[in-house]
Each structure stands twice: as C-alpha cells, then as structure tokens.
Amino acid sequence: MAEVKNKKIGILTYHNCFNYGAFLQAYALQKYLKNIGCDNVIIDYKNIIHWFREYKVFLWSRNLKVIQSNIEKILNFKKAWQYLKLSKLFLKKFDTIIVGSDTVWDFNDKMTHTGKKYFGYNLKTENLVAYSASFGFVDKNSLIPNFVVTGLKKFNKISVRDENSFEIINSLINKNAPITVDPIFLNDNYEQLESCPYENFILIYSSKLDKTNIEEIIQYAKEKNKIIISVGFYHNWCQINKITIGPFEWLEYMRQADFIITNMFHGALFSIKFNKNFVLFVTPRKANKYNPILQKLNLTDRIANQENNIKNIFLTQINYEIVNQKLIILIKESQEYLKNALGAK
C-alpha cells in the first residue's frame, strides 16, 4: 500500500505519564507516522484529575528521600518529553485524530480517570481512528456508560490490542475491531538512546514479587553468576536499583539484559522486541492484556506459575527465528490497518 502523504494527524494518548511503556508507545507511534509521510503531533492533553492523582502518588510522602528520588524521575521523564512533537488540543482541526494505543478507554481507572475526549467528544476531525486502544480492566459484562457507546460510534475505524476490548466493541456497536500490535513494534528508530554501564545481569522490571519468587531469582542469579538490577522499582534484594532513570535509559537496560523478569505489559513486549529470554508474572486481573500477543507468538510458556517456575522457564530457550516470523506478519497487518484508516491510496 502507498505511503500516506500530507496528512495532518493528531495523536491522543497517555504520552506524559511517568511510565516507561506509556511514553515509548507514544514516541513509537509518532516516529512511525513520520516515517510513512504523515505530518503528525501528539495532542498535549492530560485530564486534570489524572494529572493531580499522578503527582500526588509521586510527591505525597513523609519520606524525604522518596520525594527526592521521585522528583529526579519526573525530571528525567520531562527531558524525554522534549523529543515528542506536541500540539495543544484546541489549536487546529486535524485530517485525522488517532486515539491510542494504551488503556485509554478504562473509564473505571481511578488514576487516569478516562474522560469523554478519549471517546471522541469535542475533537476537531472528520476522521476519528482508534489504534490498539484498550478498555484495560473493564469487564466485558459490566455496565457500560451511555457516553462510551455514543462515543465509540463516532469512530470511523477501530482497532484494539486485546480480546476483551474486541468483545466489548463487538457487543456495544456490533463492529469488528481487529487486534493490532503495540506501536513499539512499528518503530525501530530510538536514536536518543542513553547508555547502560552494566553487563552480565538479570533485569527486574516488576512492581512486586513474592518471597518464593525472590528466592528463586537470587538462586538462579548465583548459579549463572549474574548480578540483579531493578529498573523503575526499588527492591532491597537487588544489587543495583535504577529507579529514577528516564525512558531512553530504561530502554537501553532492557536491550543489554541477559534475562528479564517482569510483571509489566511493556516489560514483556520489549523483551520480545529485543529477543530476550524472559519470565512474565501475570495476575488473573491482568491476563486479558497479555494473552493475545503471547498466544499469537506461542509464548504463553513464559508465564510463571506453580507448575512453571523461573528456572524451568529460563531453561527453555525461545526460538526467536519462529517468533519473529510470526511477529513480522502481525506488524504488516497492523501497518496495513493504520495506513488504510489514514486513507492511503
């Protein structure tokens, strides 16, 4: 399909969260659209409740060291935001506005407090498109507000990133919304990479692990003579904690790691992108986020549980030659959807 030329495109997503995956998916989508000839900007909008609650989480503490650490992390993210091309929401009309990716439709999320704009309200465009959008933890059988249904009908094209969102769309507006890959798979050009000074290490990108898992990780690290580095979260059992780094530095730690252990969505996705041997911890509540990509790439055996512990998973090597062949097909399908939604000729 031909490239999309001379289109003014706005992207509405969670680009300015203090979250590595949120920033990098926005960055990747913007880079990809530029590569196919689209004049695009990220709409610099953030719900005031989302803004307030996020800063409260980072700065509301009696521990001065925690506050200082979080301020350093905030500043490192702000440095990364300068590499995004931004535009204010109401400055102009766009040929197309793309909503997504990320969990932009989880109206129950108390942190992001998803508002009507993510459902197409008061957006100046004649072509409203969703790319890899997600309802997150909204149950497909729950009561859906009327503004959500009305808003979804405004979209000319919709794609989602998980089966749960697919089923919600299908049941609400009887529309077949294809499942597309996260934008991080569309872009390979991260030219602002910073360095990682370490080697021979196991990387931990996980908010919480139980005692049994921690013991397994420590034992495996000893057997393999690896150091353990945590990024994004502090764990006192790790030799090194890098909790204040920005997204480009985080990306380089992911790239340099020998093994990756994570319970985060983009931790798993970048493990796949960089062809890493990884272990994924998934709670039942989060399963609908991970299952589509893991099933399509035949990587569900990377999920740790009582029958499949960390050591067993790492002893099973991933055949990335086969995985990458499958991933290329998914990427091409996603690119075709996006170009078609943008009116490629």
Residue frames relative to the residue before (quaternion, step in Angstrom):
aa qw qx qy qz dx dy dz
M 1.0000 0.0000 0.0000 0.0000 0.00 0.00 0.00
A 0.5502 -0.6451 0.4211 0.3222 3.58 -0.99 0.79
E 0.5923 -0.5576 0.4408 0.3794 3.54 -1.29 0.36
V 0.4353 -0.6697 0.5365 0.2725 3.54 -1.26 0.47
K 0.0886 -0.8397 0.5357 0.0005 3.57 -0.39 1.22
N 0.8818 0.1236 -0.0694 0.4497 3.52 -1.33 0.59
K 0.4266 0.6680 -0.4935 0.3580 3.55 0.94 0.86
K 0.2651 -0.7402 0.5950 0.1667 3.57 -0.95 0.89
I 0.0059 -0.8391 0.5373 -0.0841 3.51 -0.31 1.32
G 0.1649 -0.7573 0.6243 0.0973 3.53 -1.07 0.84
I 0.2098 -0.7616 0.6033 0.1093 3.57 -1.06 0.82
L 0.0961 -0.7844 0.6119 0.0326 3.57 -0.79 1.05
T 0.2552 0.7635 -0.5365 0.2531 3.55 -0.35 1.26
Y 0.5659 -0.5510 0.4570 0.4090 3.58 -1.27 -0.27
H 0.0386 0.8537 -0.5156 0.0623 3.59 0.37 1.22
N 0.7837 0.3418 -0.1565 0.4945 3.57 1.08 -0.68
C 0.3181 0.6895 -0.5595 0.3322 3.53 0.96 0.97
F 0.4495 -0.6444 0.5298 0.3196 3.57 -1.24 0.34
N 0.4578 0.6398 -0.4393 0.4337 3.48 0.78 1.18
Y 0.4917 -0.7113 0.4173 0.2795 3.57 -0.66 1.14
G 0.6904 0.4873 -0.2875 0.4508 3.57 0.82 -0.95
A 0.6380 0.5383 -0.3305 0.4404 3.58 0.96 -0.85
F 0.6731 0.4789 -0.3011 0.4764 3.58 0.89 -0.90
L 0.7257 0.4767 -0.2710 0.4156 3.59 0.72 -1.04
Q 0.6198 0.5127 -0.3678 0.4665 3.62 1.06 -0.54
A 0.6403 0.5086 -0.3266 0.4739 3.60 1.05 -0.72
Y 0.6409 0.5276 -0.3073 0.4652 3.56 0.97 -0.91
A 0.6795 0.5036 -0.2892 0.4483 3.58 0.91 -0.95
L 0.6546 0.5034 -0.3234 0.4620 3.59 0.94 -0.82
Q 0.6487 0.5118 -0.3240 0.4606 3.57 0.94 -0.82
K 0.6559 0.5108 -0.3096 0.4616 3.61 0.95 -0.87
Y 0.6576 0.5131 -0.3184 0.4505 3.58 0.92 -0.88
L 0.6609 0.5056 -0.3143 0.4570 3.59 0.88 -0.91
K 0.6279 0.5205 -0.3343 0.4723 3.58 1.02 -0.72
N 0.6541 0.5386 -0.3063 0.4338 3.57 0.98 -0.87
I 0.7322 0.3842 -0.2424 0.5076 3.62 1.09 -0.58
G 0.6846 -0.5568 0.2607 0.3916 3.55 1.23 0.49
C 0.5252 0.6541 -0.4029 0.3660 3.59 1.23 0.30
D 0.3310 -0.6929 0.6074 0.2035 3.55 -0.96 0.93
N 0.1558 0.8328 -0.5096 0.1502 3.57 -0.19 1.22
V 0.1116 -0.7557 0.6409 0.0761 3.52 -1.28 0.52
I 0.3963 -0.6480 0.5824 0.2895 3.52 -1.29 0.39
I 0.3984 -0.7157 0.5214 0.2391 3.55 -0.77 1.05
D 0.3115 -0.7998 0.4922 0.1450 3.54 -0.47 1.27
Y 0.3069 0.7452 -0.5137 0.2945 3.51 0.50 1.31
K 0.0870 0.7643 -0.6372 0.0476 3.52 -1.10 0.75
N 0.5192 -0.6495 0.4733 0.2908 3.53 -0.78 1.11
I 0.5153 -0.6781 0.4271 0.3036 3.62 -0.78 0.99
I 0.6306 0.5162 -0.3374 0.4713 3.61 1.07 -0.68
H 0.6177 0.5288 -0.3276 0.4812 3.58 1.04 -0.80
W 0.6537 0.5221 -0.3044 0.4554 3.57 0.89 -0.97
F 0.6965 0.4869 -0.2778 0.4479 3.58 0.78 -1.04
R 0.7079 0.4744 -0.2800 0.4422 3.58 0.80 -0.99
E 0.6366 0.5234 -0.3398 0.4532 3.59 1.05 -0.69
Y 0.6675 0.4802 -0.3029 0.4818 3.60 0.90 -0.85
K 0.6109 0.5524 -0.3498 0.4465 3.57 1.07 -0.68
V 0.6376 0.5255 -0.3224 0.4620 3.59 0.99 -0.85
F 0.7281 0.4538 -0.2424 0.4530 3.58 0.92 -0.90
L 0.8121 0.3153 -0.1292 0.4737 3.58 0.96 -0.81
W 0.6104 0.5497 -0.3595 0.4428 3.61 1.23 -0.22
S 0.4112 0.6817 -0.4981 0.3436 3.57 0.06 1.31
R 0.4165 -0.6896 0.5327 0.2591 3.54 -1.20 0.57
N 0.6031 0.5494 -0.3433 0.4653 3.55 1.32 -0.20
L 0.3738 -0.7649 0.4838 0.2029 3.56 -0.39 1.26
K 0.6371 0.5331 -0.3376 0.4426 3.61 1.01 -0.74
V 0.6275 0.5255 -0.3297 0.4705 3.57 1.06 -0.75
I 0.6544 0.5062 -0.3126 0.4667 3.58 0.93 -0.88
Q 0.6548 0.5110 -0.3128 0.4607 3.59 0.92 -0.89
S 0.6507 0.5176 -0.3066 0.4634 3.56 0.98 -0.87
N 0.6862 0.4836 -0.2857 0.4621 3.57 0.91 -0.90
I 0.6064 0.5345 -0.3525 0.4716 3.59 1.08 -0.64
E 0.6368 0.5212 -0.3244 0.4665 3.59 0.99 -0.82
K 0.6485 0.5086 -0.3137 0.4716 3.58 1.01 -0.82
I 0.6332 0.5316 -0.3251 0.4592 3.59 0.96 -0.86
L 0.6722 0.4981 -0.2948 0.4616 3.58 0.91 -0.91
N 0.6452 0.5129 -0.3241 0.4644 3.60 1.03 -0.72
F 0.6326 0.5011 -0.3302 0.4896 3.58 1.09 -0.65
K 0.6408 0.5281 -0.3315 0.4480 3.58 0.96 -0.79
K 0.5983 0.5464 -0.3550 0.4663 3.59 1.12 -0.61
A 0.6681 0.4990 -0.2976 0.4649 3.57 1.01 -0.82
W 0.6116 0.5853 -0.3544 0.3972 3.60 1.03 -0.72
Q 0.5730 0.6062 -0.3883 0.3916 3.60 1.16 -0.47
Y 0.6470 0.5157 -0.3196 0.4619 3.61 1.24 -0.32
L 0.5818 0.5252 -0.3862 0.4863 3.56 1.30 0.21
K 0.3318 -0.7051 0.5870 0.2196 3.55 -1.07 0.75
L 0.0819 -0.8507 0.5183 -0.0325 3.55 -0.40 1.29
S 0.0505 -0.7646 0.6410 0.0448 3.54 -1.31 0.45
K 0.5072 -0.6346 0.4860 0.3222 3.55 -1.11 0.67
L 0.6632 -0.5816 0.3181 0.3474 3.54 -1.10 0.80
F 0.8287 0.2874 -0.1222 0.4645 3.59 0.67 -1.06
L 0.3929 0.7589 -0.4567 0.2471 3.60 1.21 0.26
K 0.8227 -0.0421 0.0710 0.5624 3.60 0.94 -0.75
K 0.5023 -0.6093 0.5171 0.3302 3.49 -1.39 0.18
F 0.2652 -0.7686 0.5656 0.1376 3.56 -1.02 0.83
D 0.5530 -0.5638 0.4864 0.3738 3.56 -1.23 0.49
T 0.7855 -0.0098 0.0445 0.6171 3.55 1.05 -0.89
I 0.1136 -0.7324 0.6612 0.1159 3.54 -1.20 0.60
I 0.1922 -0.7682 0.6051 0.0826 3.54 -0.86 1.06
V 0.1671 -0.7630 0.6194 0.0786 3.56 -0.80 1.05
G 0.6986 0.4011 -0.3282 0.4934 3.57 -0.69 1.08
S 0.5754 -0.0670 -0.7689 -0.2705 1.39 -2.50 0.00
D 0.4584 0.6933 -0.4957 0.2520 3.61 -1.07 -0.77
T 0.6235 -0.5545 0.4083 0.3703 3.56 -1.35 0.14
V 0.0772 0.8570 -0.5011 0.0926 3.55 0.73 1.13
W 0.7264 0.4315 -0.2406 0.4779 3.60 1.22 -0.26
D 0.4526 0.6711 -0.4711 0.3505 3.60 1.18 0.37
F 0.1604 -0.8439 0.5089 0.0553 3.55 0.17 1.33
N 0.6381 0.5195 -0.3314 0.4616 3.61 1.26 -0.14
D 0.5022 0.6722 -0.4205 0.3453 3.59 1.27 -0.23
K 0.3544 -0.7754 0.4882 0.1865 3.58 -0.52 1.20
M 0.6348 0.5264 -0.3380 0.4535 3.59 1.16 -0.49
T 0.7762 0.3565 -0.1975 0.4810 3.59 0.58 -1.14
H 0.1338 -0.8313 0.5271 0.1149 3.58 1.20 -0.57
T 0.0955 -0.8479 0.5208 0.0255 3.55 0.77 1.12
G 0.1767 -0.8092 0.5571 0.0602 3.54 -0.76 1.09
K 0.7581 -0.4222 0.2687 0.4182 3.53 -1.35 -0.01
K 0.5672 0.6193 -0.4013 0.3657 3.61 1.06 -0.57
Y 0.6618 0.5041 -0.3163 0.4558 3.58 1.02 -0.71
F 0.6754 0.4205 -0.2868 0.5337 3.56 1.31 -0.12
G 0.7027 -0.5388 0.2457 0.3944 3.55 1.20 0.60
Y 0.4935 0.6735 -0.4340 0.3383 3.60 1.21 -0.02
N 0.8640 0.0728 -0.0864 0.4906 3.56 -1.05 0.93
L 0.4598 0.6385 -0.4772 0.3914 3.57 1.03 0.77
K 0.3414 -0.7755 0.5047 0.1653 3.57 -0.78 1.07
T 0.4871 0.6166 -0.4894 0.3782 3.54 -0.02 1.31
E 0.3686 -0.7026 0.5584 0.2421 3.55 -1.26 0.43
N 0.7429 0.3087 -0.1919 0.5621 3.58 1.29 -0.17
L 0.0179 -0.8166 0.5743 -0.0546 3.54 -0.13 1.34
V 0.0331 -0.8232 0.5628 -0.0678 3.56 -0.60 1.21
A 0.1857 -0.7432 0.6278 0.1379 3.57 -1.11 0.69
Y 0.0665 -0.7934 0.6042 0.0321 3.56 -0.93 0.91
S 0.8501 -0.1169 0.0284 0.5128 3.56 -0.68 1.19
A 0.2413 0.7770 -0.5374 0.2221 3.55 1.00 0.83
S 0.1478 -0.8038 0.5733 0.0579 3.55 -1.19 0.52
F 0.3882 -0.6868 0.5680 0.2345 3.52 -1.24 0.63
G 0.4185 -0.7406 0.4511 0.2699 3.58 1.25 0.09
F 0.8261 -0.2274 0.1887 0.4798 3.53 -0.76 -1.10
V 0.3655 0.7089 -0.5153 0.3136 3.59 1.20 0.37
D 0.3635 -0.7338 0.5324 0.2143 3.56 -0.75 1.04
K 0.5286 -0.6703 0.4266 0.2988 3.56 -0.90 0.96
N 0.7022 0.4479 -0.2637 0.4865 3.59 1.21 -0.44
S 0.5076 0.6636 -0.4204 0.3539 3.59 1.25 0.03
L 0.6151 -0.5406 0.4223 0.3886 3.55 -1.31 0.25
I 0.1894 -0.7968 0.5680 0.0811 3.57 -0.66 1.12
P 0.4727 -0.6893 0.4641 0.2933 3.65 -0.74 0.98
N 0.6058 -0.5875 0.4000 0.3576 3.58 -1.11 0.65
F 0.6345 0.5461 -0.3535 0.4174 3.61 1.00 -0.75
V 0.5959 0.5557 -0.3612 0.4535 3.60 1.17 -0.53
V 0.6707 0.4965 -0.2963 0.4646 3.58 0.85 -0.97
T 0.6630 0.5021 -0.2972 0.4691 3.57 0.90 -0.96
G 0.6650 0.5191 -0.2967 0.4475 3.56 0.98 -0.87
L 0.6503 0.5306 -0.3209 0.4389 3.58 0.90 -0.87
K 0.6349 0.5430 -0.3272 0.4416 3.58 1.09 -0.67
K 0.5736 0.5989 -0.3707 0.4182 3.58 1.26 -0.29
F 0.6244 0.5851 -0.3351 0.3943 3.59 1.18 -0.57
N 0.4082 -0.7002 0.5379 0.2320 3.54 -1.01 0.90
K 0.7840 0.0266 0.0133 0.6200 3.56 1.07 -0.82
I 0.0588 -0.7898 0.6102 0.0176 3.55 -1.08 0.79
S 0.0604 0.7322 -0.6784 -0.0058 3.52 -1.11 0.82
V 0.2128 -0.7786 0.5836 0.0887 3.56 -1.15 0.67
R 0.4417 -0.7163 0.4745 0.2582 3.57 -1.23 0.16
D 0.7889 0.2255 -0.1467 0.5525 3.61 1.20 0.02
E 0.6602 -0.5421 0.3694 0.3659 3.54 -1.29 0.51
N 0.6158 0.5607 -0.3485 0.4300 3.57 1.02 -0.78
S 0.6765 0.4761 -0.2847 0.4843 3.58 0.92 -0.90
F 0.5981 0.5648 -0.3446 0.4523 3.57 1.09 -0.76
E 0.6974 0.4746 -0.2725 0.4627 3.58 0.87 -0.98
I 0.6224 0.5333 -0.3431 0.4589 3.59 1.06 -0.72
I 0.6566 0.5056 -0.3058 0.4688 3.59 0.90 -0.92
N 0.6710 0.5151 -0.2971 0.4429 3.55 0.87 -0.96
S 0.7044 0.4640 -0.2701 0.4642 3.57 0.94 -0.87
L 0.6986 0.4890 -0.2796 0.4412 3.61 1.02 -0.75
I 0.8379 0.1010 -0.0148 0.5363 3.58 0.82 -0.97
N 0.4291 -0.7417 0.4341 0.2781 3.56 1.30 0.34
K 0.4629 0.6629 -0.4416 0.3888 3.53 0.95 0.98
N 0.3709 -0.7243 0.5375 0.2211 3.55 -0.92 0.90
A 0.0543 -0.8156 0.5756 -0.0207 3.58 -0.33 1.26
P 0.3270 -0.7729 0.5046 0.2028 3.62 -0.33 1.16
I 0.4151 -0.6714 0.5520 0.2687 3.54 -1.21 0.57
T 0.0810 -0.8141 0.5749 -0.0098 3.56 -0.65 1.18
V 0.5880 -0.6004 0.4140 0.3499 3.56 -1.22 0.46
D 0.6108 -0.5296 0.4447 0.3857 3.52 -1.28 0.44
P 0.6002 -0.6069 0.3787 0.3579 3.64 -0.99 0.72
I 0.5495 0.6205 -0.4209 0.3687 3.63 1.08 -0.45
F 0.6507 0.5020 -0.3225 0.4696 3.60 1.19 -0.44
L 0.6126 0.5675 -0.3485 0.4258 3.60 1.23 -0.29
N 0.7752 0.3202 -0.1378 0.5268 3.56 1.18 -0.56
D 0.1234 -0.7925 0.5942 0.0606 3.57 -0.97 0.92
N 0.6190 0.5718 -0.3251 0.4292 3.56 1.28 -0.02
Y 0.1295 0.7706 -0.6072 0.1441 3.57 -0.13 1.32
E 0.0378 -0.8876 0.4589 0.0157 3.53 0.66 1.18
Q 0.6479 0.5218 -0.3271 0.4483 3.60 1.23 -0.22
L 0.2464 0.8086 -0.5056 0.1726 3.60 1.17 0.44
E 0.2465 -0.7196 0.6292 0.1601 3.51 -1.17 0.74
S 0.5884 -0.6261 0.3985 0.3209 3.56 -1.26 0.23
C 0.2395 -0.7033 0.6449 0.1793 3.51 -1.37 0.39
P 0.2940 -0.8135 0.4766 0.1567 3.63 -0.45 1.14
Y 0.6543 0.5282 -0.3037 0.4479 3.60 1.26 -0.08
E 0.0590 -0.7599 0.6440 0.0655 3.51 -1.35 0.35
N 0.7836 0.3198 -0.2352 0.4778 3.55 -1.32 0.21
F 0.5319 0.6407 -0.3953 0.3877 3.59 0.77 1.02
I 0.3791 -0.6461 0.6126 0.2523 3.48 -1.43 0.41
L 0.2326 -0.7904 0.5548 0.1162 3.57 -0.78 1.01
I 0.1649 -0.7621 0.6211 0.0789 3.54 -0.98 0.94
Y 0.0796 0.7503 -0.6535 0.0595 3.56 -0.80 1.05
S 0.3937 0.7046 -0.4594 0.3710 3.50 0.33 1.33
S 0.4539 -0.7067 0.4796 0.2540 3.55 -0.93 0.90
K 0.8099 -0.0512 0.0782 0.5791 3.58 1.04 -0.72
L 0.0026 -0.7723 0.6352 -0.0081 3.54 -1.09 0.82
D 0.4425 -0.7012 0.4786 0.2889 3.57 -1.00 0.69
K 0.7370 -0.4626 0.2794 0.4059 3.54 -1.33 0.38
T 0.6482 0.5240 -0.3225 0.4486 3.59 0.94 -0.86
N 0.6604 0.5031 -0.3039 0.4674 3.58 0.95 -0.85
I 0.6339 0.5349 -0.3251 0.4542 3.56 0.98 -0.83
E 0.6584 0.5098 -0.3060 0.4615 3.56 0.94 -0.89
E 0.6322 0.5296 -0.3221 0.4647 3.58 1.04 -0.79
I 0.6624 0.5093 -0.3051 0.4569 3.57 0.92 -0.91
I 0.6628 0.5057 -0.3087 0.4579 3.58 0.87 -0.93
Q 0.6612 0.5047 -0.3046 0.4639 3.57 0.95 -0.88
Y 0.6647 0.4980 -0.3099 0.4627 3.58 0.91 -0.86
A 0.6289 0.5357 -0.3301 0.4566 3.58 1.02 -0.79
K 0.6404 0.5130 -0.3218 0.4724 3.59 1.02 -0.77
E 0.6567 0.5202 -0.3126 0.4476 3.58 0.92 -0.89
K 0.7561 0.3693 -0.1865 0.5072 3.58 1.02 -0.81
N 0.3807 -0.7476 0.4610 0.2893 3.57 1.33 0.02
K 0.4034 0.6964 -0.4779 0.3520 3.54 0.90 1.05
I 0.3681 -0.6614 0.5877 0.2859 3.53 -1.20 0.47
I 0.3464 -0.7277 0.5566 0.2017 3.56 -1.24 0.45
I 0.0516 -0.7976 0.6006 -0.0209 3.56 -0.74 1.12
S 0.1719 -0.7681 0.6092 0.0963 3.55 -0.93 0.93
V 0.1164 -0.7799 0.6115 0.0648 3.57 -1.00 0.86
G 0.8164 0.2829 -0.2056 0.4596 3.54 -1.03 0.81
F 0.7923 0.1381 -0.0529 0.5919 3.58 1.12 -0.67
Y 0.3953 -0.7176 0.5226 0.2360 3.57 -1.08 0.74
H 0.0373 0.7611 -0.6460 0.0441 3.55 -1.00 0.98
N 0.3954 -0.7661 0.4536 0.2260 3.59 -0.53 1.13
W 0.6387 0.5237 -0.3336 0.4545 3.62 1.21 -0.23
C 0.5815 0.5535 -0.3798 0.4596 3.60 1.28 0.01
Q 0.5217 -0.6499 0.4479 0.3239 3.59 -1.00 0.76
I 0.7947 0.1230 -0.0359 0.5933 3.57 1.06 -0.79
N 0.0859 -0.7780 0.6214 0.0351 3.56 -0.99 0.91
K 0.0473 -0.7797 0.6243 -0.0095 3.56 -0.75 1.11
I 0.0624 0.8657 -0.4889 0.0874 3.55 0.33 1.26
T 0.7128 0.4527 -0.2617 0.4674 3.61 1.20 -0.27
I 0.4325 0.7326 -0.4487 0.2738 3.61 1.24 -0.05
G 0.4900 -0.6505 0.5005 0.2937 3.54 -1.24 0.53
P 0.7255 -0.4827 0.2774 0.4046 3.59 -1.25 0.26
F 0.6615 0.4973 -0.3373 0.4487 3.64 0.96 -0.65
E 0.6369 0.4952 -0.3259 0.4929 3.58 1.08 -0.67
W 0.5997 0.5528 -0.3410 0.4674 3.58 1.06 -0.79
L 0.6406 0.5415 -0.3146 0.4443 3.55 0.98 -0.88
E 0.6755 0.4938 -0.2980 0.4595 3.58 0.97 -0.82
Y 0.6017 0.5317 -0.3576 0.4768 3.61 1.10 -0.61
M 0.6304 0.5208 -0.3276 0.4733 3.58 1.03 -0.77
R 0.6759 0.5092 -0.2919 0.4457 3.56 0.94 -0.90
Q 0.7325 0.4535 -0.2302 0.4525 3.58 1.02 -0.83
A 0.5318 0.6694 -0.4002 0.3299 3.60 1.18 -0.42
D 0.4286 -0.6713 0.5425 0.2671 3.56 -1.21 0.61
F 0.7713 0.0290 0.0040 0.6358 3.56 1.10 -0.81
I 0.1563 -0.7814 0.5972 0.0916 3.56 -1.15 0.61
I 0.0748 -0.7655 0.6387 0.0223 3.54 -1.01 0.93
T 0.1214 0.8258 -0.5296 0.1513 3.57 -0.56 1.13
N 0.1573 -0.7399 0.6324 0.1671 3.53 -1.33 0.26
M 0.5455 0.6169 -0.3699 0.4301 3.54 1.33 0.40
F 0.6049 -0.6074 0.3847 0.3424 3.55 -1.02 0.88
H 0.7527 0.3763 -0.2257 0.4908 3.58 0.70 -1.00
G 0.5093 0.5966 -0.4302 0.4467 3.57 1.24 -0.16
A 0.6682 0.4793 -0.2852 0.4924 3.56 1.01 -0.84
L 0.6758 0.5130 -0.3081 0.4303 3.60 0.88 -0.92
F 0.6938 0.4480 -0.2900 0.4836 3.60 0.90 -0.80
S 0.5508 0.5706 -0.3977 0.4615 3.59 1.18 -0.41
I 0.6656 0.4823 -0.2866 0.4921 3.56 0.99 -0.88
K 0.6534 0.5327 -0.3158 0.4353 3.58 0.87 -0.94
F 0.7583 0.3518 -0.1897 0.5150 3.58 0.99 -0.85
N 0.4527 -0.7309 0.4192 0.2918 3.59 1.32 0.32
K 0.3191 0.7679 -0.4862 0.2686 3.55 0.92 0.96
N 0.4575 -0.6037 0.5680 0.3220 3.52 -1.28 0.47
F 0.0878 0.8396 -0.5237 0.1147 3.59 -0.45 1.14
V 0.2489 -0.7152 0.6334 0.1592 3.50 -1.40 0.42
L 0.1372 -0.8004 0.5820 0.0428 3.54 -0.93 0.94
F 0.1819 -0.7490 0.6283 0.1058 3.54 -0.97 0.94
V 0.0239 -0.8131 0.5796 -0.0476 3.57 -0.69 1.11
T 0.2732 -0.7267 0.6046 0.1783 3.55 -0.87 0.97
P 0.6486 -0.5252 0.3616 0.4156 3.64 -1.12 0.51
R 0.6280 0.5586 -0.3341 0.4265 3.59 1.04 -0.77
K 0.7527 0.3973 -0.2103 0.4810 3.59 1.04 -0.73
A 0.4062 0.7656 -0.4452 0.2251 3.57 1.26 -0.19
N 0.6647 0.5330 -0.3316 0.4051 3.61 0.92 -0.82
K 0.5811 0.5772 -0.3795 0.4304 3.62 1.23 -0.31
Y 0.7721 0.4116 -0.1798 0.4496 3.55 0.94 -0.97
N 0.6017 0.6571 -0.3583 0.2788 3.56 0.93 -0.89
P 0.6574 0.5316 -0.3618 0.3929 3.67 0.74 -0.84
I 0.7214 0.4308 -0.2683 0.4711 3.61 0.71 -0.98
L 0.6530 0.5095 -0.3245 0.4568 3.60 0.97 -0.76
Q 0.6607 0.5028 -0.3066 0.4654 3.59 0.99 -0.82
K 0.6796 0.4981 -0.2964 0.4497 3.57 0.89 -0.89
L 0.7377 0.3731 -0.2176 0.5189 3.58 1.12 -0.63
N 0.4152 -0.7329 0.4434 0.3064 3.57 1.34 0.14
L 0.4647 0.6797 -0.4327 0.3673 3.56 0.92 0.96
T 0.3161 0.7681 -0.5066 0.2312 3.60 1.13 0.43
D 0.5862 0.5820 -0.3751 0.4207 3.60 1.21 -0.35
R 0.5578 0.5859 -0.4048 0.4263 3.63 1.25 0.03
I 0.5543 0.5988 -0.3981 0.4192 3.59 1.25 -0.11
A 0.3201 -0.7626 0.5381 0.1627 3.56 -0.74 1.10
N 0.1231 0.7591 -0.6334 0.0864 3.54 -1.12 0.79
Q 0.7679 -0.3638 0.2392 0.4699 3.59 -1.26 -0.15
E 0.7194 0.4267 -0.2497 0.4879 3.59 1.03 -0.72
N 0.7682 0.2856 -0.1262 0.5589 3.58 1.19 -0.50
N 0.0479 -0.8505 0.5238 0.0070 3.56 0.19 1.26
I 0.7550 -0.4227 0.2658 0.4251 3.54 -1.34 0.22
K 0.6760 0.4984 -0.3096 0.4458 3.59 0.82 -0.92
N 0.6450 0.5253 -0.3207 0.4529 3.61 0.94 -0.86
I 0.6555 0.5126 -0.3138 0.4574 3.56 1.00 -0.85
F 0.6980 0.4741 -0.2836 0.4556 3.58 0.85 -0.91
L 0.6172 0.5348 -0.3494 0.4593 3.58 1.17 -0.45
T 0.6607 0.4536 -0.2952 0.5201 3.57 1.29 -0.34
Q 0.2605 -0.7974 0.5270 0.1360 3.56 -0.36 1.22
I 0.4077 -0.6916 0.5437 0.2445 3.56 -1.11 0.73
N 0.3086 -0.7282 0.5806 0.1935 3.56 -0.89 0.94
Y 0.1463 -0.8475 0.5060 0.0655 3.56 0.14 1.30
E 0.5091 0.6136 -0.4439 0.4089 3.58 1.17 -0.18
I 0.6865 0.4492 -0.2654 0.5064 3.57 0.99 -0.87
V 0.6332 0.5394 -0.3301 0.4463 3.59 0.95 -0.89
N 0.6948 0.4856 -0.2832 0.4486 3.58 0.85 -0.97
Q 0.6002 0.5495 -0.3593 0.4567 3.58 1.10 -0.62
K 0.6655 0.4836 -0.2915 0.4881 3.58 0.99 -0.85
L 0.6548 0.5300 -0.3109 0.4401 3.55 0.99 -0.88
I 0.6060 0.5635 -0.3499 0.4391 3.60 1.01 -0.76
I 0.6453 0.5141 -0.3157 0.4686 3.58 1.00 -0.83
L 0.6642 0.5013 -0.3027 0.4647 3.59 0.92 -0.91
I 0.6428 0.5230 -0.3195 0.4595 3.57 1.01 -0.81
K 0.6606 0.5066 -0.3097 0.4593 3.57 0.91 -0.89
E 0.6370 0.5198 -0.3258 0.4667 3.59 0.98 -0.79
S 0.6630 0.5027 -0.2951 0.4698 3.57 0.99 -0.85
Q 0.6366 0.5200 -0.3217 0.4700 3.57 1.01 -0.78
E 0.6502 0.5148 -0.3120 0.4636 3.57 0.98 -0.83
Y 0.6215 0.5280 -0.3395 0.4687 3.58 0.99 -0.80
L 0.6999 0.4861 -0.2838 0.4398 3.57 0.79 -1.04
K 0.6640 0.4944 -0.3117 0.4664 3.58 0.90 -0.85
N 0.6396 0.5217 -0.3156 0.4681 3.56 1.01 -0.81
A 0.6569 0.5128 -0.3015 0.4633 3.58 1.00 -0.87
L 0.6945 0.4605 -0.2626 0.4866 3.57 1.15 -0.63
G 0.5466 -0.6621 0.3747 0.3500 3.58 1.27 0.01
A 0.1925 0.7919 -0.5520 0.1767 3.58 1.00 0.76
K 0.2314 -0.7778 0.5724 0.1172 3.57 -1.09 0.74
